[in-house]
Amino acid sequence: MAYEGDDDCDVHMPPKDFDLCDHEDPTVEETAVLGLSEYRPAEAPRGDAAEHAKTKMEELYLYIQTIEREKEALGHDVAEWKERELKQRAGNVALTKRIEELERALVDTRQQKDVLCQRVFDAQPAMRELDAGHIHVLQSQLEALQTSLDDAERARQSAVFKISELSMGGSPEKSTQDEWMKQFKHDHELLLQRAKLNMAQLQERHVIEMDVALRKLRLEHACAIEKLKLSHEMTLAEWRHDEAQRGKEIESAMEADRHSTRLEIKHHLQHAQIHHQVAIGTRGLLVDAPSPDDELVVRLALDGLRARRLDAVKKLCLIRHAFWRHHLLRRWYTWQHVAGTATYVRTAARRTLSRCVQRRSEEAARAAFQTWRFAASSASQQGLHTAVMQQVLSGERILRWVVARWRRRVLVAFWTWKSHSLARASDDSSALKSEITKLHDELAKTKAETWRCKRQLLQQFKQSAM
């Protein structure tokens, strides 16, 4: 059985992995060493027991030397594989740390950008309010100055008017006029000085207010920068503390991993020793008991051999486990890359399809809008053309009616004149002249009426076209 510890590391070999190793390589089996054919003692005569023990000891020494050479070779291979695994682990840890640092830096920069944008957006309304307040104060000051200037101008005009009245009035008391003039001049100068003083005070007040506002803005900007620096330093200190704590956790996990591996190896060794001691005890009961010295030497040699074989099996299992973990890690990275690529391709395809559908819908909407616009414009033009043609046709009908009426009147007048001429052939030329003048007058009236109708039609046509 494998050791089941409380640590989360999976460096030790679980029982199913031992079963897999046993099924994959049946040559490496935990069998009793005495059950092997090369370690079964041959039954020799009792007289040659010492020579037989010496030959067996020499064979055991040679076999032990070969196993030690194999052990050294396996130790070198295990050390190389451990170095490779440690390098891979260190590289993976460094890459993960680098990725985490870059992600944190990206998140920090984004947060800083958002904070700065928010501060800028927050500062802009404050600046606008401050500018609006300054503008309002300046407008009020300008209004006060304008009112004071208007008052001064009115006082000056009244003083000039009074001076002109006094100069034009011809008062007998010249001394009183001079006094009034001096008084008005003095009042005018006082008003001008007061206006100048008010203007200077307002300018100084405006300069002081602008200076105070600029100082406030500078102090607020400096405070914001200091707060930003302090927040950055706090985040950096927290990140360093988290990194140090994470490093300690990794070191403790590695120590726990080593401890669990050592306990597992120790458990395997103790289990194998107990199993082989029991096998040796049962085997010694069945075989004839040799001398105690030979039995002790053989047991010691066999115990050492079994320990070395168990070390070799343990190292082989660890190597296989490292191979299995490396293969699984490679498969995991491949799957992760394939999944990420598939997700990216799927997202890109979805975006392309959405863009195509959006472009298609926009083109359809544009085509429908153009069709509607063309139909609306053509309908409006056709309606206008129909209205104009109807007005033209109505004008033509009115014109034809007027012309037909005029012709009928002319014909009636002509037949009336002809009948009168035939009936009254003896009338004088004066009657004919009067009739001719009447006809000419009627013709002129009809022509004037016709032209009037034409003008009305043209005016109606122009109004409808406009």
C-alpha positions as CSV (number, residue, x, y, z in Angstrom):
1,M,0.0,0.0,0.0
2,A,1.1,3.6,-0.8
3,Y,1.3,6.1,1.9
4,E,-1.8,8.3,2.2
5,G,-0.8,11.6,3.8
6,D,-2.7,14.8,4.5
7,D,-0.6,16.9,2.0
8,D,-2.1,17.9,-1.4
9,C,1.0,16.9,-3.4
10,D,0.8,13.9,-5.7
11,V,4.5,13.1,-5.9
12,H,4.2,9.7,-4.2
13,M,2.9,6.7,-6.2
14,P,-0.7,5.6,-5.6
15,P,-1.5,1.9,-5.5
16,K,-3.1,1.9,-9.0
17,D,0.2,3.2,-10.4
18,F,2.1,0.3,-8.7
19,D,-0.4,-2.0,-10.3
20,L,0.1,-0.4,-13.7
21,C,3.9,-0.7,-13.3
22,D,3.5,-4.4,-12.4
23,H,1.3,-5.1,-15.4
24,E,3.5,-3.1,-17.8
25,D,6.8,-4.7,-16.8
26,P,6.3,-8.2,-15.3
27,T,10.0,-8.7,-14.9
28,V,10.0,-6.3,-11.9
29,E,7.9,-8.2,-9.3
30,E,8.1,-8.2,-5.6
31,T,8.6,-11.9,-5.1
32,A,10.5,-13.7,-2.5
33,V,14.2,-13.7,-3.3
34,L,14.6,-17.2,-2.1
35,G,12.0,-18.3,-4.6
36,L,14.3,-17.4,-7.5
37,S,16.2,-20.2,-9.2
38,E,19.5,-18.4,-9.0
39,Y,19.3,-18.1,-5.2
40,R,18.2,-21.7,-4.5
41,P,21.1,-23.5,-2.7
42,A,22.1,-26.6,-4.5
43,E,22.3,-29.7,-2.3
44,A,25.9,-30.6,-1.9
45,P,27.5,-33.3,0.1
46,R,28.4,-32.5,3.7
47,G,32.1,-33.0,3.1
48,D,32.4,-30.2,0.5
49,A,30.2,-27.7,2.5
50,A,33.1,-25.2,3.0
51,E,34.1,-25.2,-0.6
52,H,30.5,-24.9,-1.8
53,A,29.9,-22.0,0.6
54,K,33.0,-20.2,-0.7
55,T,32.0,-20.6,-4.3
56,K,28.5,-19.3,-3.5
57,M,29.9,-16.4,-1.6
58,E,32.1,-15.5,-4.6
59,E,29.2,-15.7,-6.9
60,L,27.2,-13.5,-4.5
61,Y,29.9,-11.0,-4.4
62,L,30.2,-10.8,-8.2
63,Y,26.4,-10.5,-8.5
64,I,26.4,-7.8,-5.7
65,Q,29.1,-5.9,-7.7
66,T,27.0,-6.0,-10.9
67,I,23.9,-4.9,-9.0
68,E,25.9,-2.0,-7.4
69,R,27.1,-0.9,-10.9
70,E,23.5,-1.0,-12.1
71,K,22.5,0.9,-9.0
72,E,25.1,3.6,-9.7
73,A,23.9,3.9,-13.3
74,L,20.3,4.1,-12.2
75,G,21.3,6.7,-9.6
76,H,22.9,8.9,-12.3
77,D,19.8,8.6,-14.5
78,V,17.5,9.4,-11.6
79,A,19.7,12.5,-10.7
80,E,19.5,13.7,-14.3
81,W,15.7,13.2,-14.5
82,K,15.4,15.0,-11.1
83,E,17.4,17.9,-12.4
84,R,15.3,18.1,-15.5
85,E,12.1,17.9,-13.5
86,L,13.3,20.6,-11.1
87,K,14.3,22.8,-14.1
88,Q,10.9,22.3,-15.6
89,R,9.2,23.1,-12.4
90,A,11.3,26.2,-11.8
91,G,10.6,27.3,-15.4
92,N,6.8,26.7,-14.9
93,V,6.8,28.5,-11.6
94,A,8.8,31.4,-13.1
95,L,6.4,31.6,-16.1
96,T,3.3,31.5,-13.8
97,K,4.8,34.2,-11.6
98,R,5.7,36.3,-14.7
99,I,2.2,35.9,-16.1
100,E,0.6,36.8,-12.8
101,E,2.8,39.8,-12.5
102,L,1.9,41.0,-16.0
103,E,-1.8,40.4,-15.3
104,R,-1.5,42.4,-12.1
105,A,0.4,45.2,-13.8
106,L,-2.2,45.3,-16.5
107,V,-5.0,45.4,-14.0
108,D,-3.2,48.1,-12.0
109,T,-2.7,50.2,-15.1
110,R,-6.3,49.8,-16.1
111,Q,-7.4,50.8,-12.7
112,Q,-5.1,53.8,-12.7
113,K,-6.4,54.8,-16.1
114,D,-10.0,54.5,-14.9
115,V,-9.2,56.4,-11.7
116,L,-7.4,59.2,-13.6
117,C,-10.3,59.4,-16.1
118,Q,-12.8,59.6,-13.2
119,R,-10.7,62.3,-11.5
120,V,-10.5,64.2,-14.7
121,F,-14.2,63.9,-15.3
122,D,-14.8,64.9,-11.6
123,A,-12.5,67.8,-11.9
124,Q,-13.9,69.2,-15.1
125,P,-17.4,70.0,-13.5
126,A,-15.6,71.6,-10.5
127,M,-13.5,73.7,-12.9
128,R,-16.6,74.6,-14.9
129,E,-18.5,75.6,-11.7
130,L,-15.5,77.6,-10.5
131,D,-15.2,79.4,-13.9
132,A,-18.9,80.0,-13.9
133,G,-18.7,81.5,-10.3
134,H,-15.8,83.7,-11.4
135,I,-17.7,84.8,-14.5
136,H,-20.8,85.6,-12.4
137,V,-18.7,87.6,-9.9
138,L,-17.0,89.5,-12.7
139,Q,-20.3,90.2,-14.4
140,S,-21.7,91.5,-11.1
141,Q,-18.6,93.7,-10.6
142,L,-18.8,94.9,-14.2
143,E,-22.5,95.8,-13.7
144,A,-21.6,97.7,-10.5
145,L,-18.8,99.5,-12.3
146,Q,-21.2,100.3,-15.2
147,T,-23.8,101.7,-12.8
148,S,-21.2,103.8,-11.0
149,L,-19.9,105.1,-14.4
150,D,-23.4,105.8,-15.5
151,D,-24.0,107.7,-12.3
152,A,-20.8,109.7,-12.7
153,E,-21.7,110.4,-16.3
154,R,-25.2,111.7,-15.3
155,A,-23.6,113.8,-12.6
156,R,-21.1,115.2,-15.1
157,Q,-23.8,116.0,-17.6
158,S,-26.0,117.6,-14.9
159,A,-23.0,119.6,-13.7
160,V,-22.2,120.7,-17.3
161,F,-25.8,121.6,-17.9
162,K,-26.0,123.6,-14.7
163,I,-22.7,125.3,-15.5
164,S,-24.0,126.2,-19.0
165,E,-27.3,127.5,-17.5
166,L,-25.3,129.6,-15.1
167,S,-23.1,130.9,-17.8
168,M,-26.1,131.6,-20.1
169,G,-28.5,132.9,-17.4
170,G,-26.8,136.2,-16.8
171,S,-27.3,136.2,-13.0
172,P,-26.3,139.5,-11.3
173,E,-24.6,137.7,-8.5
174,K,-21.4,136.6,-10.2
175,S,-19.8,135.4,-7.0
176,T,-22.6,132.9,-6.4
177,Q,-22.2,131.6,-9.9
178,D,-18.5,131.1,-9.5
179,E,-19.1,129.3,-6.2
180,W,-21.6,127.0,-7.8
181,M,-19.3,126.2,-10.7
182,K,-16.5,125.4,-8.3
183,Q,-18.9,123.2,-6.2
184,F,-20.0,121.3,-9.3
185,K,-16.4,120.9,-10.5
186,H,-15.4,119.6,-7.1
187,D,-18.4,117.2,-7.0
188,H,-17.5,116.0,-10.5
189,E,-13.9,115.3,-9.5
190,L,-15.0,113.5,-6.4
191,L,-17.3,111.3,-8.4
192,L,-14.5,110.5,-10.9
193,Q,-12.1,109.7,-8.1
194,R,-14.7,107.5,-6.4
195,A,-15.3,105.6,-9.7
196,K,-11.6,105.1,-10.2
197,L,-11.1,103.9,-6.7
198,N,-14.0,101.4,-7.1
199,M,-12.5,100.2,-10.3
200,A,-9.1,99.7,-8.8
201,Q,-10.6,97.9,-5.7
202,L,-12.6,95.6,-8.0
203,Q,-9.5,94.8,-10.1
204,E,-7.5,94.1,-6.9
205,R,-10.3,91.9,-5.5
206,H,-10.5,90.0,-8.8
207,V,-6.7,89.4,-8.9
208,I,-6.8,88.2,-5.3
209,E,-9.7,85.8,-5.9
210,M,-8.0,84.4,-9.0
211,D,-4.8,83.9,-7.0
212,V,-6.7,82.1,-4.3
213,A,-8.5,79.9,-6.8
214,L,-5.2,79.0,-8.5
215,R,-3.6,78.1,-5.2
216,K,-6.6,76.0,-4.2
217,L,-6.4,74.1,-7.5
218,R,-2.6,73.6,-7.1
219,L,-3.1,72.3,-3.6
220,E,-5.9,69.9,-4.7
221,H,-3.7,68.7,-7.6
222,A,-0.8,68.1,-5.3
223,C,-3.1,66.3,-2.8
224,A,-4.5,64.1,-5.5
225,I,-1.0,63.2,-6.7
226,E,0.1,62.4,-3.2
227,K,-2.9,60.2,-2.6
228,L,-2.2,58.4,-5.9
229,K,1.4,57.8,-4.9
230,L,0.3,56.5,-1.5
231,S,-2.3,54.2,-3.0
232,H,0.4,52.8,-5.5
233,E,2.8,52.3,-2.6
234,M,0.2,50.5,-0.6
235,T,-0.7,48.2,-3.5
236,L,3.0,47.5,-4.1
237,A,3.5,46.6,-0.5
238,E,0.5,44.3,-0.5
239,W,1.7,42.7,-3.6
240,R,5.2,42.1,-2.1
241,H,3.6,40.7,1.1
242,D,1.4,38.4,-1.0
243,E,4.4,37.2,-3.0
244,A,6.5,36.5,0.1
245,Q,3.6,34.6,1.7
246,R,3.1,32.6,-1.6
247,G,6.8,31.8,-1.7
248,K,6.6,30.5,1.9
249,E,3.6,28.4,1.1
250,I,5.4,26.9,-1.9
251,E,8.4,26.1,0.2
252,S,6.3,24.5,2.9
253,A,4.4,22.5,0.2
254,M,7.8,21.3,-1.2
255,E,9.0,20.3,2.2
256,A,5.7,18.5,2.9
257,D,6.1,16.8,-0.5
258,R,9.6,15.6,0.3
259,H,8.5,14.4,3.7
260,S,5.6,12.5,2.3
261,T,7.9,10.9,-0.3
262,R,10.3,9.8,2.3
263,L,7.6,8.3,4.5
264,E,6.2,6.4,1.5
265,I,9.7,5.0,0.7
266,K,10.2,4.1,4.3
267,H,6.8,2.4,4.5
268,H,7.6,0.4,1.3
269,L,11.0,-0.7,2.6
270,Q,9.5,-1.8,6.0
271,H,6.7,-3.7,4.3
272,A,9.1,-5.4,1.9
273,Q,11.5,-6.3,4.8
274,I,8.6,-7.9,6.8
275,H,7.4,-9.8,3.8
276,H,10.8,-11.2,3.0
277,Q,11.6,-12.0,6.6
278,V,8.4,-14.1,6.7
279,A,9.4,-15.8,3.4
280,I,12.9,-16.5,4.7
281,G,11.5,-17.9,7.9
282,T,9.1,-20.3,6.1
283,R,11.8,-21.3,3.6
284,G,14.2,-22.1,6.4
285,L,11.8,-24.4,8.0
286,L,11.4,-26.5,4.8
287,V,15.1,-26.7,3.9
288,D,17.6,-28.6,5.9
289,A,19.2,-26.3,8.5
290,P,22.8,-25.6,7.6
291,S,25.4,-24.4,9.9
292,P,24.5,-21.2,11.8
293,D,27.4,-19.2,10.5
294,D,26.6,-20.0,6.9
295,E,23.0,-19.2,7.4
296,L,23.8,-15.9,9.0
297,V,26.1,-14.9,6.2
298,V,23.6,-15.9,3.5
299,R,20.8,-14.1,5.3
300,L,22.8,-10.9,5.6
301,A,23.8,-11.1,1.9
302,L,20.2,-11.7,0.9
303,D,18.9,-8.9,3.1
304,G,21.4,-6.5,1.4
305,L,20.5,-7.8,-2.0
306,R,16.8,-7.4,-1.3
307,A,17.3,-3.9,0.0
308,R,19.3,-3.0,-3.2
309,R,16.6,-4.5,-5.4
310,L,13.9,-2.7,-3.5
311,D,15.8,0.6,-4.0
312,A,16.2,-0.1,-7.7
313,V,12.4,-0.9,-8.0
314,K,11.6,2.2,-6.0
315,K,13.7,4.4,-8.2
316,L,12.3,2.7,-11.3
317,C,8.8,3.5,-10.1
318,L,9.7,7.0,-9.4
319,I,11.2,7.4,-12.8
320,R,8.1,5.9,-14.4
321,H,6.0,8.2,-12.3
322,A,8.1,11.2,-13.4
323,F,7.6,10.1,-17.1
324,W,3.9,9.7,-16.5
325,R,3.6,13.2,-14.9
326,H,5.6,14.8,-17.7
327,H,3.5,13.1,-20.3
328,L,0.3,14.2,-18.5
329,L,1.6,17.7,-18.1
330,R,2.4,17.9,-21.8
331,R,-1.0,16.5,-22.7
332,W,-2.6,19.1,-20.4
333,Y,-0.7,22.0,-22.0
334,T,-1.6,20.7,-25.4
335,W,-5.3,20.5,-24.5
336,Q,-5.2,23.9,-22.9
337,H,-3.6,25.4,-26.1
338,V,-6.1,23.6,-28.3
339,A,-9.0,24.7,-26.2
340,G,-7.8,28.3,-26.2
341,T,-7.3,28.2,-29.9
342,A,-10.7,26.7,-30.5
343,T,-12.3,29.4,-28.2
344,Y,-10.5,32.1,-30.0
345,V,-11.4,30.8,-33.5
346,R,-15.1,30.3,-32.3
347,T,-15.1,33.9,-31.0
348,A,-13.6,35.3,-34.2
349,A,-16.1,33.3,-36.3
350,R,-19.0,34.6,-34.1
351,R,-17.7,38.2,-34.5
352,T,-17.3,37.7,-38.3
353,L,-20.8,36.3,-38.6
354,S,-22.3,39.1,-36.4
355,R,-20.5,41.7,-38.6
356,C,-21.7,40.1,-41.8
357,V,-25.3,40.0,-40.4
358,Q,-25.0,43.6,-39.3
359,R,-23.6,44.7,-42.7
360,R,-26.4,42.7,-44.5
361,S,-29.1,44.3,-42.3
362,E,-27.6,47.8,-42.8
363,E,-27.4,47.2,-46.6
364,A,-31.0,46.0,-46.6
365,A,-32.1,49.0,-44.5
366,R,-30.2,51.4,-46.8
367,A,-31.7,49.8,-50.0
368,A,-35.2,50.0,-48.4
369,F,-34.6,53.7,-47.5
370,Q,-33.4,54.5,-51.0
371,T,-36.4,52.7,-52.6
372,W,-38.8,54.6,-50.3
373,R,-37.0,57.9,-51.0
374,F,-37.2,57.4,-54.7
375,A,-40.8,56.3,-54.6
376,A,-41.7,59.3,-52.4
377,S,-39.8,61.8,-54.6
378,S,-41.4,60.3,-57.8
379,A,-44.8,60.4,-56.2
380,S,-44.4,64.0,-55.1
381,Q,-43.2,65.0,-58.6
382,Q,-46.0,63.1,-60.3
383,G,-48.5,64.8,-58.0
384,L,-47.1,68.2,-58.8
385,H,-47.1,67.4,-62.6
386,T,-50.6,66.2,-62.4
387,A,-51.8,69.3,-60.6
388,V,-50.0,71.6,-63.1
389,M,-51.4,69.6,-66.1
390,Q,-54.9,69.8,-64.6
391,Q,-54.6,73.6,-64.2
392,V,-53.3,73.9,-67.8
393,L,-56.2,71.8,-69.1
394,S,-58.7,73.8,-67.2
395,G,-57.1,77.0,-68.6
396,E,-57.3,75.5,-72.1
397,R,-61.0,74.6,-71.6
398,I,-61.7,78.1,-70.4
399,L,-59.9,79.6,-73.3
400,R,-61.7,77.5,-75.8
401,W,-65.0,78.4,-74.2
402,V,-64.2,82.1,-74.4
403,V,-63.0,81.8,-78.0
404,A,-66.2,79.9,-78.9
405,R,-68.3,82.5,-77.2
406,W,-66.5,85.3,-79.0
407,R,-66.9,83.5,-82.3
408,R,-70.6,83.0,-81.7
409,R,-71.0,86.6,-80.8
410,V,-69.1,87.7,-83.9
411,L,-71.2,85.4,-86.1
412,V,-74.4,86.6,-84.5
413,A,-73.3,90.2,-85.0
414,F,-72.3,89.4,-88.6
415,W,-75.6,87.8,-89.4
416,T,-77.5,90.5,-87.7
417,W,-75.5,93.1,-89.7
418,K,-76.0,91.2,-92.9
419,S,-79.8,90.8,-92.3
420,H,-80.0,94.5,-91.5
421,S,-77.9,95.3,-94.5
422,L,-80.1,93.2,-96.7
423,A,-83.3,94.5,-95.1
424,R,-82.1,98.0,-95.1
425,A,-80.1,98.4,-98.2
426,S,-81.2,102.0,-98.4
427,D,-79.7,103.1,-95.1
428,D,-76.9,105.5,-95.2
429,S,-73.3,104.9,-94.4
430,S,-73.5,106.4,-91.0
431,A,-75.6,103.5,-89.7
432,L,-73.0,101.1,-91.2
433,K,-70.2,102.9,-89.5
434,S,-72.0,102.8,-86.2
435,E,-72.5,99.1,-86.5
436,I,-68.9,98.6,-87.5
437,T,-67.7,100.6,-84.5
438,K,-70.0,98.5,-82.3
439,L,-68.6,95.3,-83.7
440,H,-65.0,96.6,-83.1
441,D,-65.9,97.6,-79.5
442,E,-67.4,94.1,-78.9
443,L,-64.3,92.5,-80.4
444,A,-62.0,94.7,-78.2
445,K,-64.1,93.7,-75.1
446,T,-63.9,90.0,-76.0
447,K,-60.1,90.3,-76.5
448,A,-59.7,92.1,-73.2
449,E,-61.7,89.5,-71.4
450,T,-59.6,86.8,-73.1
451,W,-56.3,88.4,-72.0
452,R,-57.6,88.8,-68.5
453,C,-58.5,85.1,-68.3
454,K,-55.1,84.2,-69.6
455,R,-53.4,86.4,-67.0
456,Q,-55.4,84.8,-64.2
457,L,-54.5,81.3,-65.5
458,L,-50.8,82.3,-65.6
459,Q,-50.9,83.7,-62.1
460,Q,-52.6,80.5,-60.8
461,F,-50.0,78.4,-62.6
462,K,-47.1,80.4,-61.0
463,Q,-48.7,80.1,-57.6
464,S,-49.1,76.4,-57.9
465,A,-45.6,75.9,-59.1
466,M,-44.2,78.0,-56.2
